[in-house]
């Protein structure tokens, strides 16, 4: 009984690995954000299946690496491809607005997925490879980049004079709150 269960798990792992390989080939063929999104969804489903079936860590890590690569590609496409502008189109001068540009909803991409994909695409190549290898976690990489940006902002000199008069701003806010 135990040997049969091990054999079934190995067979399931092999099937998932083959499907991940197919997804990786499809990712190479994907030339649009919509095609890449389909690969992202397929890999996410395979990852969920591998986790629920308690397949090996190697299979799960391979699925994560392919998902990460697909999300990075999706983020690059979202940055490059034309998107519909936010808000209602103007009633005047309709020639300058392209109605054919798809929205995220038209592409079946949520705002959260779009933001995550673009953040992953903005990661340096070295960081992406460290995440794929498992030496760094995705959240840790994001946190390190945010801290580096914060330190850079703190080192930036503050403009004195010619800027907004903070005393006037605070007095206006306090007048608005009190009065």
Secondary structure, DSSP 8 states (H G I E B T S, - for coil): -HHHHHHHHHHHHHHHHHHHHHHHHHHHH--SHHHHHHHHHHHHHHHHHHHHTT--HHHHHHHHHHHHHHHHHHHHHHHHS----SS---SS-GGGS-TTS--TTTTT--HHHHHHHHHHHHS-HHHHHHHHHTSS-HHHHHHHHHHHHHHHHHHS----SSS--HHHHHHHHHHHHH-
